[in-house]
Amino acid sequence: MVGILSSVLIARFDDSFAIVVLFTLAHFFLFCNVLRVSRPLELVWAVLFVLLSASTILTSFPPWSYTFSTMLLVTAILTVVQIQRPSYHGVFWRRLNPNLPQWWTNNRKNQA
């Protein structure tokens, strides 16, 4: 809720920054609550987004449309990488990763 309100306030000054806030919030929700993406993959996404956004803000290159398109492609790639992991436990894990309960059992035994 705070993020949405922030983007509304920011939109009064600059629409593109408001979209950046909403884009980031949507990815945060997707990565944390839906796909349950691992922290290293989240950090890869965040670093790339910060670098591209900083370049767009400071030099106007690449344009925002390219920055967002590139980051959507990165999101798709990271999603595929995450779903293929044996520890995947996000949305549709029962269909995509039916061996997860066995992986948890084996992983717990190895930690004990």
N, C-alpha and C positions, 0 to 999 in steps of 0.2 A: 504494500500500500504506500509506504514511504517513497519507494522508487517511482511509482506512477505519479504521485504528487510532485516529486522532484522534477520529473520530465515535463509535467504540465507547466511548472514554474519556469523551467529552462526554455520551454518552447516560446515563451513571451519574448525572449531575447534572441534565440537562435534555434530554428527548427532542426537543423542537422545535429546539434548536440543533444536535443531531446530524443531524437531517433537513436543516437548512440547509447544513451542511457537505457532506453527500452530494449534495444538489441542486446545489450549486455545482461539486463535482467532476464530476458527470455532465455538466453543461453545458460545463465546461472540456474534457473528453474529446470531447464532441460537436463543439464549435466548432473545436478545434485539430486533432483527428485524423480526424474523419469528414467534416465539411462544409468544413473549411479556411476558416472565416469570417475575413474581413478584420479587422484590428485596430480600425478605427473602429467597426464593428458590434459587436465584442466589448465595446468600452468603453461603447457605448450600453446594452447589456444589463447590464453591471456597475454602471453608475451608477444605472439604474432599480432594480436589485435591492437595492443598498445603501440607496437612499432608502426603498423600500418596507419593507425589513427593519428599518431604523432606526425607522421610524414604528410598525411592529408591535411592536417591542421596547419602545419608549419610551411609547407611548400605547395599545397593544393594539388599535389601529385602523390599517389594516384587519386582520382576523384572518388567521392564517397561511394558511388555505385560500384566501382571496382573493389574498393575496400570491403564493402558488404558482400559482394559476390565471392571474393576470395575467401572470406571468413566462413561463408556458407559451405563452400567446398571443403575447407579445413574441418568444419563441423561434421560433414558427411564422412570424411576419411577417419576422423577420430572415433566416430560412432561405430564404424565398421571394425576398427581395431579393438574397441572396447567389447563389442558383442562377441568377438571371436575368442576372448580370453576365457579360460576355464572358471574364473571367479565371477563372471558376469552375473549380476543379480538385479538388473533393472527390469523395465517393462518387458513383458512376454518372455521372461527368463525360462519359464517351464517349457515353452516351445523351442526357444533358441539354445538353451543350455540345460537339457534335462539331466545332465550329470552333476549339477551343482550340489545337491545334497551329499553325494559321494565325495566330491571335492572338499566340501566343508569338513566332513568326517576325517578324511585323510589329512587335511591341513591342521586340524585341531590335534590329531595324534602326533604330528611332527613337531608341534609347538610344546607339547607336554614333556 
